[in-house]
């Protein structure tokens, strides 16, 4: 990354004058942001940097300067350095039909297995690619997968499940790699998605290989469009989009707390259920995370639509109930009667209902209310 500090300085010689405040660090950073906004990347079709890339570049520069004791105040940075606004764009919804098209066009066994696993478990891609052979428990129904704490974003280990469909595909991949399940069990420390029978291959290498293959599949099914915006944007469908799909469908089929638990989010502090219950909940929604088992797929379609309609109906009923409560709160007299005492007199509210013939004399009512 070139740092445009002028001909007089480079990334090393500028440290001393910045540290001793002979140069204005905020003015230099502001100029660098302006440079990045105008910069064209000749290696990427002569495009400009996206807003997010500029933020990442500046974060890197700030980290570098602060490491060498150049103080940068967050408040002064916000006031004096004009950063580009980050735009939140609508996500591309991924449905079962799109996933099915991707899977049917995928001829690579390893990639198809990987997609089935993340599309039925909600695992992050790095979590799935960091799995070892010993982390998969085929003796459980459905198959249980253990994710080690060091491989999770939250640094908290968890056990989740994968669908029967993903299990069958995973077994086929394992047999193609090890010849048999028996040989597979002899190598518990091998990375699950490594093509080689080795512990030396690392997850980032596997990710790059699978990502290249996934990009080719997306082009094949004409789903490789990128998000709108300046610079090179991410594609609308990524590995992470499968995680969004799992979250949405489990939330509809079961409940929000369970969907948060599956994804490894902290969720509700009161959500604490045993393995038997989580297994039952997953089995309840597993059919919604199945894509190539056509009898299951056909039965799911109408069922899922009906669940969405039921959820919409419940939301409408809650809204109507709130409106009724609001109306009653505003207009209800809580069982009390009121008497209009005529012009110039305030309306009197009394604690109990009174008969009309006893409430004709406003003086009586005023004296009663006063007492």
C-alpha positions, 0 to 999 in steps of 0.5 A, spaced: 500 500 500 503 506 497 503 512 502 503 518 499 507 523 504 510 527 499 517 526 496 520 528 503 518 522 507 516 515 507 513 510 512 519 510 516 522 517 516 515 520 517 515 517 524 519 522 528 516 528 526 509 526 527 511 523 534 514 530 536 508 533 533 512 537 528 507 535 523 500 535 523 498 527 524 490 529 522 492 533 516 496 528 513 491 522 514 486 527 511 490 528 505 491 520 505 484 519 505 483 524 499 488 520 495 485 514 497 478 516 494 481 518 488 486 512 487 484 508 481 487 500 481 490 499 475 490 491 477 482 491 478 479 494 471 482 501 473 476 501 479 476 506 485 477 503 492 470 502 496 468 505 502 470 499 506 476 498 503 478 506 505 476 505 512 480 498 512 486 502 509 486 508 514 485 503 520 491 499 518 495 506 518 492 508 525 495 502 528 501 502 525 502 509 527 500 508 534 504 502 535 510 507 534 507 512 539 504 517 535 498 519 539 491 519 535 485 522 539 479 518 536 475 525 538 480 529 534 480 524 528 473 524 527 473 532 527 478 533 523 479 527 518 473 526 513 472 519 512 467 516 506 460 514 509 459 507 509 453 505 506 449 499 508 446 495 502 440 490 502 442 483 502 441 478 496 436 473 499 438 466 498 432 461 498 432 454 497 431 454 489 437 458 488 441 453 493 439 447 489 441 450 483 448 451 485 448 444 488 446 441 482 451 445 478 457 443 482 461 437 480 466 438 485 465 433 491 468 437 496 465 443 494 458 440 494 459 437 501 462 443 504 456 447 501 451 442 504 454 442 511 454 450 511 447 450 509 444 445 514 449 448 520 450 455 519 457 454 520 462 460 518 466 458 513 472 458 517 469 454 522 467 448 517 474 448 514 478 448 521 474 441 522 478 435 524 476 428 522 475 427 530 470 433 530 465 429 527 460 424 530 457 420 526 454 415 531 449 421 533 443 422 529 443 427 526 450 427 526 453 432 531 459 436 529 464 439 535 467 446 533 473 448 538 473 455 541 479 457 538 476 456 531 470 460 533 469 468 532 466 468 539 472 464 542 466 459 545 466 452 543 459 449 541 456 442 538 451 443 532 448 438 527 448 437 520 443 434 516 442 427 514 443 429 506 449 433 508 452 427 512 451 422 506 455 427 502 460 427 507 461 420 507 462 419 500 467 425 500 471 421 506 470 414 502 473 418 496 479 420 500 480 415 504 477 409 501 473 407 507 470 409 513 475 405 517 481 408 515 478 415 516 478 414 523 485 412 523 487 419 522 483 423 527 487 430 526 487 430 519 483 436 516 476 434 514 476 438 508 483 437 506 484 434 499 491 431 502 491 426 507 496 431 511 496 435 517 500 440 514 495 444 509 492 450 513 484 452 512 486 459 508 489 455 503 483 450 502 478 456 503 482 459 497 481 453 493 474 452 494 472 460 493 475 459 486 471 453 484 465 456 488 466 463 483 466 458 477 459 455 479 456 462 480 458 464 473 455 458 471 448 459 474 448 466 473 448 468 480 455 472 480 453 479 480 456 484 485 453 489 490 452 496 487 457 501 490 464 504 488 470 500 487 470 492 487 464 490 491 463 483 494 458 478 490 451 478 492 451 471 494 457 468 498 459 463 503 456 467 509 449 468 505 448 460 507 449 462 514 443 468 513 439 462 510 440 457 516 438 463 521 432 465 517 429 458 516 430 455 523 427 462 526 421 461 522 421 453 523 422 453 531 424 460 535 429 465 535 433 463 541 434 456 538 437 460 531 441 464 535 444 458 539 445 454 532 449 460 529 453 461 535 451 468 538 450 469 545 443 470 544 438 470 550 442 469 557 436 465 559 436 460 553 439 454 557 436 447 554 440 440 554 442 436 548 436 432 547 432 438 546 436 441 542 437 435 538 429 435 537 429 442 535 434 441 530 430 435 527 424 439 527 427 444 522 432 439 518 427 438 513 427 446 511 435 445 510 434 439 505 435 441 498 436 435 493 432 429 497 426 431 492 420 427 496 422 432 502 423 438 498 416 437 495 413 436 502 417 442 505 414 447 500 407 448 502 409 447 509 414 453 510 409 457 506 404 456 511 408 457 517 410 464 514 403 465 513 401 463 520 407 468 523 404 474 519 397 472 522 400 472 529 404 479 528 397 482 525 393 479 531 399 482 536 398 489 532 391 489 533 391 487 540 396 493 541 391 498 538 385 495 542 389 496 549 391 503 546 384 505 545 381 502 552 387 506 555 385 512 552 378 512 553 376 507 558 374 510 565 375 504 569 368 503 571 368 510 574 362 515 572 363 522 570 358 528 571 358 534 567 356 540 572 355 545 567 358 551 564 364 553 568 364 547 572 369 541 571 367 535 570 367 530 576 369 523 576 367 519 582 370 512 584 363 508 583 358 508 579 351 512 581 344 511 579 342 517 574 337 519 579 342 520 585 347 524 580 342 529 578 345 534 583 352 537 582 352 540 589 351 533 592 356 530 587 362 535 588 361 534 596 361 527 595 367 527 591 371 532 596 369 528 602 
